[in-house]
Amino acid sequence: MGRRRRGVMSEQLKYELAKDLGFYDTVQQEGWGGIRSKDAGNMVKRAIQLAEQAAAKSNQP
């Protein structure tokens, strides 16, 4: 019934993104449930940018 979703981002990447985006302290104090929806969205957006950059680099001759 309740299916558990596997995380796509590693914990390390999530923490690095939280530090870069400025809400790492909130995560440390309150956990991931303490961040704002906007922060979560920005984290996903930044992860996508990093993935696109990595893909572009790997496709260059």
All heavy atoms as TSV, in Angstrom:
chain	resi	resn	atom	element	x	y	z
A	1	MET	N	N	0.824	-1.180	0.000
A	1	MET	CA	C	0.000	0.000	0.000
A	1	MET	C	C	0.874	1.251	0.000
A	1	MET	O	O	0.997	1.901	-0.992
A	1	MET	CB	C	-0.924	0.017	1.204
A	1	MET	CG	C	-1.810	-1.157	1.314
A	1	MET	SD	S	-3.434	-0.641	0.855
A	1	MET	CE	C	-4.243	-2.191	0.937
A	2	GLY	N	N	1.500	1.553	1.149
A	2	GLY	CA	C	2.355	2.730	1.212
A	2	GLY	C	C	3.703	2.447	0.580
A	2	GLY	O	O	4.500	1.702	1.119
A	3	ARG	N	N	3.917	2.990	-0.560
A	3	ARG	CA	C	5.166	2.764	-1.269
A	3	ARG	C	C	6.178	3.811	-0.847
A	3	ARG	O	O	5.888	4.995	-0.811
A	3	ARG	CB	C	4.902	2.878	-2.772
A	3	ARG	CG	C	5.856	2.118	-3.594
A	3	ARG	CD	C	5.448	2.029	-5.031
A	3	ARG	NE	N	4.519	3.061	-5.464
A	3	ARG	CZ	C	4.307	3.369	-6.727
A	3	ARG	NH1	N	4.934	2.732	-7.669
A	3	ARG	NH2	N	3.459	4.301	-7.066
A	4	ARG	N	N	7.359	3.368	-0.516
A	4	ARG	CA	C	8.410	4.293	-0.098
A	4	ARG	C	C	9.193	4.728	-1.321
A	4	ARG	O	O	9.680	3.894	-2.073
A	4	ARG	CB	C	9.334	3.600	0.896
A	4	ARG	CG	C	10.402	4.507	1.433
A	4	ARG	CD	C	10.756	4.104	2.844
A	4	ARG	NE	N	11.946	4.788	3.277
A	4	ARG	CZ	C	11.934	5.946	3.920
A	4	ARG	NH1	N	10.801	6.515	4.203
A	4	ARG	NH2	N	13.047	6.500	4.295
A	5	ARG	N	N	9.309	6.021	-1.505
A	5	ARG	CA	C	10.031	6.566	-2.655
A	5	ARG	C	C	11.511	6.621	-2.345
A	5	ARG	O	O	11.913	7.039	-1.282
A	5	ARG	CB	C	9.518	7.966	-2.968
A	5	ARG	CG	C	8.067	7.940	-3.390
A	5	ARG	CD	C	7.528	9.317	-3.544
A	5	ARG	NE	N	8.178	9.954	-4.670
A	5	ARG	CZ	C	7.969	11.211	-5.027
A	5	ARG	NH1	N	7.146	11.939	-4.350
A	5	ARG	NH2	N	8.602	11.725	-6.043
A	6	ARG	N	N	12.291	6.172	-3.274
A	6	ARG	CA	C	13.738	6.224	-3.125
A	6	ARG	C	C	14.228	7.610	-3.517
A	6	ARG	O	O	13.808	8.161	-4.527
A	6	ARG	CB	C	14.385	5.174	-4.035
A	6	ARG	CG	C	15.826	4.923	-3.679
A	6	ARG	CD	C	16.432	3.957	-4.631
A	6	ARG	NE	N	17.075	4.809	-5.637
A	6	ARG	CZ	C	17.350	4.446	-6.860
A	6	ARG	NH1	N	17.054	3.271	-7.291
A	6	ARG	NH2	N	17.933	5.269	-7.695
A	7	GLY	N	N	15.098	8.170	-2.710
A	7	GLY	CA	C	15.614	9.496	-2.992
A	7	GLY	C	C	16.510	9.507	-4.221
A	7	GLY	O	O	17.265	8.569	-4.451
A	8	VAL	N	N	16.395	10.546	-4.999
A	8	VAL	CA	C	17.210	10.674	-6.202
A	8	VAL	C	C	18.537	11.341	-5.866
A	8	VAL	O	O	19.572	10.949	-6.390
A	8	VAL	CB	C	16.451	11.492	-7.279
A	8	VAL	CG1	C	17.301	11.699	-8.505
A	8	VAL	CG2	C	15.153	10.793	-7.642
A	9	MET	N	N	18.489	12.320	-4.972
A	9	MET	CA	C	19.710	13.031	-4.580
A	9	MET	C	C	20.339	12.339	-3.380
A	9	MET	O	O	19.640	11.916	-2.469
A	9	MET	CB	C	19.389	14.471	-4.177
A	9	MET	CG	C	19.145	15.394	-5.318
A	9	MET	SD	S	19.085	17.105	-4.748
A	9	MET	CE	C	17.340	17.309	-4.530
A	10	SER	N	N	21.651	12.286	-3.385
A	10	SER	CA	C	22.340	11.729	-2.227
A	10	SER	C	C	22.218	12.705	-1.060
A	10	SER	O	O	21.993	13.904	-1.250
A	10	SER	CB	C	23.813	11.498	-2.549
A	10	SER	OG	O	24.498	12.741	-2.672
A	11	GLU	N	N	22.350	12.176	0.137
A	11	GLU	CA	C	22.305	13.029	1.324
A	11	GLU	C	C	23.418	14.067	1.272
A	11	GLU	O	O	23.214	15.224	1.625
A	11	GLU	CB	C	22.425	12.184	2.592
A	11	GLU	CG	C	21.187	11.381	2.926
A	11	GLU	CD	C	19.973	12.260	3.204
A	11	GLU	OE1	O	20.078	13.178	4.033
A	11	GLU	OE2	O	18.922	12.009	2.597
A	12	GLN	N	N	24.581	13.658	0.815
A	12	GLN	CA	C	25.721	14.580	0.731
A	12	GLN	C	C	25.397	15.747	-0.195
A	12	GLN	O	O	25.668	16.902	0.141
A	12	GLN	CB	C	26.962	13.849	0.232
A	12	GLN	CG	C	28.184	14.741	0.123
A	12	GLN	CD	C	29.402	13.995	-0.407
A	12	GLN	OE1	O	29.379	12.793	-0.597
A	12	GLN	NE2	N	30.461	14.717	-0.649
A	13	LEU	N	N	24.805	15.464	-1.342
A	13	LEU	CA	C	24.452	16.529	-2.290
A	13	LEU	C	C	23.413	17.463	-1.671
A	13	LEU	O	O	23.518	18.686	-1.791
A	13	LEU	CB	C	23.924	15.946	-3.592
A	13	LEU	CG	C	23.442	16.962	-4.625
A	13	LEU	CD1	C	24.561	17.933	-5.026
A	13	LEU	CD2	C	22.873	16.266	-5.846
A	14	LYS	N	N	22.432	16.901	-0.983
A	14	LYS	CA	C	21.410	17.745	-0.361
A	14	LYS	C	C	22.030	18.694	0.663
A	14	LYS	O	O	21.688	19.873	0.700
A	14	LYS	CB	C	20.329	16.888	0.295
A	14	LYS	CG	C	19.434	16.188	-0.708
A	14	LYS	CD	C	18.177	15.639	-0.088
A	14	LYS	CE	C	18.421	14.386	0.674
A	14	LYS	NZ	N	17.172	13.740	1.130
A	15	TYR	N	N	22.937	18.173	1.476
A	15	TYR	CA	C	23.580	19.031	2.471
A	15	TYR	C	C	24.447	20.101	1.804
A	15	TYR	O	O	24.462	21.254	2.239
A	15	TYR	CB	C	24.393	18.204	3.456
A	15	TYR	CG	C	23.540	17.494	4.476
A	15	TYR	CD1	C	23.425	16.107	4.476
A	15	TYR	CD2	C	22.833	18.209	5.435
A	15	TYR	CE1	C	22.630	15.455	5.405
A	15	TYR	CE2	C	22.036	17.569	6.365
A	15	TYR	CZ	C	21.938	16.195	6.353
A	15	TYR	OH	O	21.142	15.562	7.273
A	16	GLU	N	N	25.159	19.743	0.744
A	16	GLU	CA	C	25.977	20.728	0.029
A	16	GLU	C	C	25.103	21.825	-0.569
A	16	GLU	O	O	25.447	23.007	-0.498
A	16	GLU	CB	C	26.789	20.046	-1.068
A	16	GLU	CG	C	27.929	19.197	-0.554
A	16	GLU	CD	C	28.684	18.491	-1.664
A	16	GLU	OE1	O	28.646	18.967	-2.821
A	16	GLU	OE2	O	29.305	17.460	-1.380
A	17	LEU	N	N	23.978	21.439	-1.143
A	17	LEU	CA	C	23.065	22.430	-1.716
A	17	LEU	C	C	22.475	23.320	-0.627
A	17	LEU	O	O	22.348	24.531	-0.822
A	17	LEU	CB	C	21.945	21.737	-2.503
A	17	LEU	CG	C	22.373	21.027	-3.785
A	17	LEU	CD1	C	21.215	20.226	-4.351
A	17	LEU	CD2	C	22.888	22.016	-4.809
A	18	ALA	N	N	22.131	22.736	0.502
A	18	ALA	CA	C	21.589	23.531	1.613
A	18	ALA	C	C	22.613	24.555	2.082
A	18	ALA	O	O	22.261	25.709	2.371
A	18	ALA	CB	C	21.176	22.616	2.767
A	19	LYS	N	N	23.877	24.161	2.143
A	19	LYS	CA	C	24.934	25.108	2.531
A	19	LYS	C	C	25.053	26.218	1.500
A	19	LYS	O	O	25.108	27.401	1.850
A	19	LYS	CB	C	26.275	24.376	2.662
A	19	LYS	CG	C	26.373	23.499	3.881
A	19	LYS	CD	C	27.694	22.748	3.907
A	19	LYS	CE	C	27.737	21.745	5.045
A	19	LYS	NZ	N	28.959	20.931	5.026
A	20	ASP	N	N	25.091	25.843	0.216
A	20	ASP	CA	C	25.233	26.833	-0.858
A	20	ASP	C	C	24.063	27.804	-0.897
A	20	ASP	O	O	24.239	28.986	-1.195
A	20	ASP	CB	C	25.355	26.147	-2.220
A	20	ASP	CG	C	26.670	25.417	-2.399
A	20	ASP	OD1	O	27.618	25.666	-1.621
A	20	ASP	OD2	O	26.756	24.581	-3.327
A	21	LEU	N	N	22.866	27.315	-0.603
A	21	LEU	CA	C	21.672	28.145	-0.710
A	21	LEU	C	C	21.313	28.858	0.594
A	21	LEU	O	O	20.369	29.642	0.629
A	21	LEU	CB	C	20.495	27.296	-1.200
A	21	LEU	CG	C	20.676	26.719	-2.612
A	21	LEU	CD1	C	19.565	25.721	-2.928
A	21	LEU	CD2	C	20.714	27.829	-3.657
A	22	GLY	N	N	22.045	28.562	1.652
A	22	GLY	CA	C	21.900	29.342	2.871
A	22	GLY	C	C	20.883	28.853	3.893
A	22	GLY	O	O	20.512	29.610	4.793
A	23	PHE	N	N	20.407	27.628	3.799
A	23	PHE	CA	C	19.470	27.149	4.809
A	23	PHE	C	C	19.967	25.890	5.519
A	23	PHE	O	O	19.192	25.154	6.133
A	23	PHE	CB	C	18.062	26.948	4.237
A	23	PHE	CG	C	17.981	26.035	3.033
A	23	PHE	CD1	C	17.842	24.674	3.188
A	23	PHE	CD2	C	18.035	26.558	1.756
A	23	PHE	CE1	C	17.755	23.833	2.097
A	23	PHE	CE2	C	17.950	25.734	0.650
A	23	PHE	CZ	C	17.807	24.364	0.827
A	24	TYR	N	N	21.260	25.687	5.501
A	24	TYR	CA	C	21.864	24.529	6.179
A	24	TYR	C	C	21.589	24.552	7.683
A	24	TYR	O	O	21.302	23.513	8.273
A	24	TYR	CB	C	23.366	24.503	5.907
A	24	TYR	CG	C	24.087	23.361	6.564
A	24	TYR	CD1	C	23.998	22.081	6.056
A	24	TYR	CD2	C	24.878	23.563	7.689
A	24	TYR	CE1	C	24.664	21.022	6.649
A	24	TYR	CE2	C	25.553	22.510	8.293
A	24	TYR	CZ	C	25.442	21.244	7.763
A	24	TYR	OH	O	26.094	20.196	8.349
A	25	ASP	N	N	21.653	25.721	8.301
A	25	ASP	CA	C	21.394	25.831	9.743
A	25	ASP	C	C	19.987	25.361	10.091
A	25	ASP	O	O	19.782	24.683	11.102
A	25	ASP	CB	C	21.599	27.263	10.231
A	25	ASP	CG	C	23.062	27.685	10.203
A	25	ASP	OD1	O	23.935	26.794	10.214
A	25	ASP	OD2	O	23.319	28.902	10.164
A	26	THR	N	N	19.022	25.699	9.256
A	26	THR	CA	C	17.649	25.262	9.486
A	26	THR	C	C	17.553	23.742	9.418
A	26	THR	O	O	16.896	23.117	10.250
A	26	THR	CB	C	16.696	25.892	8.444
A	26	THR	OG1	O	16.786	27.308	8.530
A	26	THR	CG2	C	15.256	25.460	8.668
A	27	VAL	N	N	18.226	23.154	8.438
A	27	VAL	CA	C	18.222	21.695	8.304
A	27	VAL	C	C	18.850	21.055	9.541
A	27	VAL	O	O	18.335	20.060	10.067
A	27	VAL	CB	C	18.951	21.249	7.021
A	27	VAL	CG1	C	19.103	19.738	6.969
A	27	VAL	CG2	C	18.232	21.759	5.782
A	28	GLN	N	N	19.933	21.637	10.033
A	28	GLN	CA	C	20.606	21.090	11.209
A	28	GLN	C	C	19.721	21.172	12.450
A	28	GLN	O	O	19.697	20.257	13.258
A	28	GLN	CB	C	21.921	21.838	11.471
A	28	GLN	CG	C	23.011	21.524	10.479
A	28	GLN	CD	C	23.428	20.067	10.542
A	28	GLN	OE1	O	23.700	19.532	11.596
A	28	GLN	NE2	N	23.470	19.430	9.390
A	29	GLN	N	N	18.983	22.264	12.583
A	29	GLN	CA	C	18.173	22.477	13.776
A	29	GLN	C	C	16.820	21.774	13.718
A	29	GLN	O	O	16.356	21.241	14.719
A	29	GLN	CB	C	17.955	23.972	13.996
A	29	GLN	CG	C	19.229	24.709	14.333
A	29	GLN	CD	C	19.034	26.220	14.336
A	29	GLN	OE1	O	17.933	26.719	14.162
A	29	GLN	NE2	N	20.126	26.954	14.519
A	30	GLU	N	N	16.190	21.774	12.534
A	30	GLU	CA	C	14.812	21.300	12.434
A	30	GLU	C	C	14.630	20.092	11.520
A	30	GLU	O	O	13.527	19.556	11.423
A	30	GLU	CB	C	13.918	22.437	11.928
A	30	GLU	CG	C	13.950	23.678	12.801
A	30	GLU	CD	C	13.129	24.806	12.224
A	30	GLU	OE1	O	12.094	24.530	11.579
A	30	GLU	OE2	O	13.518	25.973	12.412
A	31	GLY	N	N	15.659	19.704	10.810
A	31	GLY	CA	C	15.532	18.627	9.824
A	31	GLY	C	C	14.992	19.165	8.512
A	31	GLY	O	O	14.697	20.353	8.377
A	32	TRP	N	N	14.858	18.259	7.559
A	32	TRP	CA	C	14.409	18.682	6.226
A	32	TRP	C	C	12.989	19.217	6.236
A	32	TRP	O	O	12.614	20.040	5.400
A	32	TRP	CB	C	14.553	17.532	5.233
A	32	TRP	CG	C	15.984	17.222	4.944
A	32	TRP	CD1	C	16.683	16.149	5.380
A	32	TRP	CD2	C	16.904	18.025	4.202
A	32	TRP	NE1	N	17.991	16.232	4.953
A	32	TRP	CE2	C	18.149	17.372	4.220
A	32	TRP	CE3	C	16.798	19.231	3.518
A	32	TRP	CZ2	C	19.274	17.883	3.588
A	32	TRP	CZ3	C	17.928	19.738	2.891
A	32	TRP	CH2	C	19.136	19.065	2.928
A	33	GLY	N	N	12.174	18.796	7.190
A	33	GLY	CA	C	10.804	19.287	7.284
A	33	GLY	C	C	10.708	20.735	7.707
A	33	GLY	O	O	9.655	21.358	7.570
A	34	GLY	N	N	11.804	21.304	8.174
A	34	GLY	CA	C	11.799	22.683	8.636
A	34	GLY	C	C	12.089	23.712	7.564
A	34	GLY	O	O	11.936	24.909	7.801
A	35	ILE	N	N	12.474	23.252	6.366
A	35	ILE	CA	C	12.779	24.228	5.313
A	35	ILE	C	C	11.493	24.663	4.619
A	35	ILE	O	O	10.487	23.962	4.630
A	35	ILE	CB	C	13.802	23.693	4.293
A	35	ILE	CG1	C	13.231	22.532	3.477
A	35	ILE	CG2	C	15.094	23.314	4.977
A	35	ILE	CD1	C	14.116	22.110	2.318
A	36	ARG	N	N	11.563	25.850	4.033
A	36	ARG	CA	C	10.412	26.385	3.312
A	36	ARG	C	C	10.263	25.670	1.968
A	36	ARG	O	O	11.239	25.166	1.407
A	36	ARG	CB	C	10.575	27.878	3.069
A	36	ARG	CG	C	10.708	28.693	4.337
A	36	ARG	CD	C	10.937	30.150	4.054
A	36	ARG	NE	N	12.117	30.298	3.186
A	36	ARG	CZ	C	12.463	31.427	2.591
A	36	ARG	NH1	N	11.757	32.505	2.745
A	36	ARG	NH2	N	13.543	31.490	1.832
A	37	SER	N	N	9.063	25.669	1.442
A	37	SER	CA	C	8.818	25.085	0.121
A	37	SER	C	C	9.674	25.769	-0.932
A	37	SER	O	O	10.186	25.120	-1.848
A	37	SER	CB	C	7.341	25.220	-0.259
A	37	SER	OG	O	6.540	24.491	0.629
A	38	LYS	N	N	9.826	27.067	-0.796
A	38	LYS	CA	C	10.634	27.826	-1.745
A	38	LYS	C	C	12.079	27.335	-1.721
A	38	LYS	O	O	12.713	27.198	-2.761
A	38	LYS	CB	C	10.571	29.312	-1.397
A	38	LYS	CG	C	11.345	30.192	-2.341
A	38	LYS	CD	C	11.205	31.658	-1.964
A	38	LYS	CE	C	11.994	32.519	-2.930
A	38	LYS	NZ	N	11.857	33.938	-2.614
A	39	ASP	N	N	12.613	27.069	-0.514
A	39	ASP	CA	C	13.980	26.569	-0.400
A	39	ASP	C	C	14.118	25.190	-1.042
A	39	ASP	O	O	15.097	24.906	-1.718
A	39	ASP	CB	C	14.414	26.510	1.060
A	39	ASP	CG	C	14.587	27.895	1.669
A	39	ASP	OD1	O	14.885	28.850	0.924
A	39	ASP	OD2	O	14.421	28.018	2.896
A	40	ALA	N	N	13.118	24.338	-0.827
A	40	ALA	CA	C	13.142	23.004	-1.436
A	40	ALA	C	C	13.115	23.115	-2.958
A	40	ALA	O	O	13.854	22.409	-3.657
A	40	ALA	CB	C	11.968	22.174	-0.940
A	41	GLY	N	N	12.297	24.008	-3.462
A	41	GLY	CA	C	12.233	24.231	-4.908
A	41	GLY	C	C	13.545	24.744	-5.464
A	41	GLY	O	O	14.000	24.308	-6.523
A	42	ASN	N	N	14.168	25.680	-4.732
A	42	ASN	CA	C	15.455	26.208	-5.172
A	42	ASN	C	C	16.534	25.129	-5.143
A	42	ASN	O	O	17.428	25.109	-5.996
A	42	ASN	CB	C	15.879	27.392	-4.303
A	42	ASN	CG	C	15.064	28.627	-4.593
A	42	ASN	OD1	O	14.493	28.788	-5.670
A	42	ASN	ND2	N	14.974	29.525	-3.618
A	43	MET	N	N	16.434	24.226	-4.176
A	43	MET	CA	C	17.399	23.132	-4.082
A	43	MET	C	C	17.267	22.207	-5.295
A	43	MET	O	O	18.269	21.824	-5.906
A	43	MET	CB	C	17.182	22.360	-2.785
A	43	MET	CG	C	18.237	21.327	-2.519
A	43	MET	SD	S	18.149	20.619	-0.866
A	43	MET	CE	C	16.700	19.624	-0.997
A	44	VAL	N	N	16.045	21.887	-5.665
A	44	VAL	CA	C	15.811	21.037	-6.836
A	44	VAL	C	C	16.282	21.741	-8.106
A	44	VAL	O	O	16.934	21.142	-8.965
A	44	VAL	CB	C	14.317	20.651	-6.940
A	44	VAL	CG1	C	14.020	19.956	-8.252
A	44	VAL	CG2	C	13.915	19.784	-5.766
A	45	LYS	N	N	15.971	23.028	-8.212
A	45	LYS	CA	C	16.381	23.800	-9.387
A	45	LYS	C	C	17.902	23.803	-9.528
A	45	LYS	O	O	18.438	23.607	-10.620
A	45	LYS	CB	C	15.858	25.238	-9.268
A	45	LYS	CG	C	16.049	26.078	-10.512
A	45	LYS	CD	C	15.633	27.520	-10.312
A	45	LYS	CE	C	14.212	27.664	-9.838
A	45	LYS	NZ	N	13.768	29.065	-9.761
A	46	ARG	N	N	18.598	23.997	-8.422
A	46	ARG	CA	C	20.066	24.025	-8.440
A	46	ARG	C	C	20.633	22.646	-8.791
A	46	ARG	O	O	21.601	22.540	-9.549
A	46	ARG	CB	C	20.609	24.495	-7.090
A	46	ARG	CG	C	22.098	24.605	-7.043
A	46	ARG	CD	C	22.600	25.726	-7.949
A	46	ARG	NE	N	24.041	25.789	-7.854
A	46	ARG	CZ	C	24.866	25.816	-8.899
A	46	ARG	NH1	N	24.382	25.877	-10.119
A	46	ARG	NH2	N	26.159	25.850	-8.725
A	47	ALA	N	N	20.018	21.589	-8.274
A	47	ALA	CA	C	20.467	20.228	-8.589
A	47	ALA	C	C	20.306	19.945	-10.080
A	47	ALA	O	O	21.180	19.319	-10.695
A	47	ALA	CB	C	19.686	19.213	-7.765
A	48	ILE	N	N	19.222	20.411	-10.663
A	48	ILE	CA	C	19.004	20.236	-12.100
A	48	ILE	C	C	20.064	20.998	-12.890
A	48	ILE	O	O	20.616	20.483	-13.868
A	48	ILE	CB	C	17.578	20.670	-12.499
A	48	ILE	CG1	C	16.567	19.696	-11.914
A	48	ILE	CG2	C	17.437	20.775	-14.013
A	48	ILE	CD1	C	15.124	20.147	-12.014
A	49	GLN	N	N	20.371	22.223	-12.470
A	49	GLN	CA	C	21.415	23.000	-13.150
A	49	GLN	C	C	22.750	22.270	-13.108
A	49	GLN	O	O	23.449	22.203	-14.121
A	49	GLN	CB	C	21.569	24.371	-12.490
A	49	GLN	CG	C	20.425	25.314	-12.742
A	49	GLN	CD	C	20.556	26.598	-11.920
A	49	GLN	OE1	O	21.297	26.653	-10.931
A	49	GLN	NE2	N	19.824	27.628	-12.314
A	50	LEU	N	N	23.099	21.730	-11.956
A	50	LEU	CA	C	24.363	21.009	-11.825
A	50	LEU	C	C	24.380	19.764	-12.708
A	50	LEU	O	O	25.399	19.464	-13.347
A	50	LEU	CB	C	24.612	20.626	-10.365
A	50	LEU	CG	C	24.880	21.782	-9.406
A	50	LEU	CD1	C	24.923	21.279	-7.960
A	50	LEU	CD2	C	26.178	22.492	-9.766
A	51	ALA	N	N	23.264	19.051	-12.772
A	51	ALA	CA	C	23.179	17.858	-13.611
A	51	ALA	C	C	23.305	18.222	-15.091
A	51	ALA	O	O	23.981	17.523	-15.854
A	51	ALA	CB	C	21.864	17.129	-13.357
A	52	GLU	N	N	22.668	19.312	-15.490
A	52	GLU	CA	C	22.765	19.756	-16.886
A	52	GLU	C	C	24.191	20.155	-17.239
A	52	GLU	O	O	24.679	19.848	-18.325
A	52	GLU	CB	C	21.803	20.916	-17.146
A	52	GLU	CG	C	20.352	20.493	-17.172
A	52	GLU	CD	C	19.392	21.662	-17.288
A	52	GLU	OE1	O	19.781	22.826	-17.001
A	52	GLU	OE2	O	18.230	21.411	-17.654
A	53	GLN	N	N	24.869	20.842	-16.315
A	53	GLN	CA	C	26.262	21.226	-16.547
A	53	GLN	C	C	27.144	20.003	-16.660
A	53	GLN	O	O	28.020	19.945	-17.546
A	53	GLN	CB	C	26.765	22.133	-15.425
A	53	GLN	CG	C	26.150	23.506	-15.429
A	53	GLN	CD	C	26.513	24.315	-14.181
A	53	GLN	OE1	O	27.188	23.832	-13.281
A	53	GLN	NE2	N	26.031	25.544	-14.118
A	54	ALA	N	N	26.933	19.021	-15.813
A	54	ALA	CA	C	27.730	17.791	-15.860
A	54	ALA	C	C	27.468	17.040	-17.162
A	54	ALA	O	O	28.417	16.510	-17.777
A	54	ALA	CB	C	27.411	16.913	-14.657
A	55	ALA	N	N	26.232	17.007	-17.613
A	55	ALA	CA	C	25.904	16.322	-18.853
A	55	ALA	C	C	26.536	17.035	-20.051
A	55	ALA	O	O	27.033	16.390	-20.970
A	55	ALA	CB	C	24.386	16.244	-19.034
A	56	ALA	N	N	26.516	18.364	-20.021
A	56	ALA	CA	C	27.113	19.135	-21.117
A	56	ALA	C	C	28.614	18.894	-21.186
A	56	ALA	O	O	29.182	18.765	-22.276
A	56	ALA	CB	C	26.819	20.622	-20.944
A	57	LYS	N	N	29.262	18.822	-20.028
A	57	LYS	CA	C	30.700	18.570	-20.010
A	57	LYS	C	C	31.025	17.172	-20.537
A	57	LYS	O	O	32.017	16.976	-21.229
A	57	LYS	CB	C	31.262	18.712	-18.588
A	57	LYS	CG	C	31.408	20.138	-18.156
A	57	LYS	CD	C	32.026	20.206	-16.767
A	57	LYS	CE	C	32.148	21.649	-16.305
A	57	LYS	NZ	N	32.722	21.725	-14.953
A	58	SER	N	N	30.209	16.193	-20.192
A	58	SER	CA	C	30.490	14.819	-20.625
A	58	SER	C	C	30.202	14.611	-22.107
A	58	SER	O	O	30.714	13.685	-22.702
A	58	SER	CB	C	29.693	13.819	-19.788
A	58	SER	OG	O	28.307	13.923	-20.069
A	59	ASN	N	N	29.405	15.499	-22.699
A	59	ASN	CA	C	29.085	15.384	-24.130
A	59	ASN	C	C	30.065	16.147	-25.013
A	59	ASN	O	O	29.974	16.060	-26.220
A	59	ASN	CB	C	27.673	15.870	-24.396
A	59	ASN	CG	C	26.626	14.916	-23.866
A	59	ASN	OD1	O	26.885	13.724	-23.732
A	59	ASN	ND2	N	25.450	15.426	-23.557
A	60	GLN	N	N	30.960	16.919	-24.423
A	60	GLN	CA	C	31.938	17.662	-25.218
A	60	GLN	C	C	33.049	16.730	-25.666
A	60	GLN	O	O	33.481	15.854	-24.916
A	60	GLN	CB	C	32.526	18.811	-24.397
A	60	GLN	CG	C	31.538	19.913	-24.113
A	60	GLN	CD	C	32.163	21.016	-23.288
A	60	GLN	OE1	O	33.260	20.895	-22.775
A	60	GLN	NE2	N	31.435	22.113	-23.144
A	61	PRO	N	N	33.535	16.923	-26.909
A	61	PRO	CA	C	34.616	16.057	-27.415
A	61	PRO	C	C	35.927	16.306	-26.734
A	61	PRO	O	O	36.243	17.253	-26.161
A	61	PRO	CB	C	34.707	16.410	-28.891
A	61	PRO	CG	C	33.914	17.656	-29.100
A	61	PRO	CD	C	33.066	17.870	-27.884
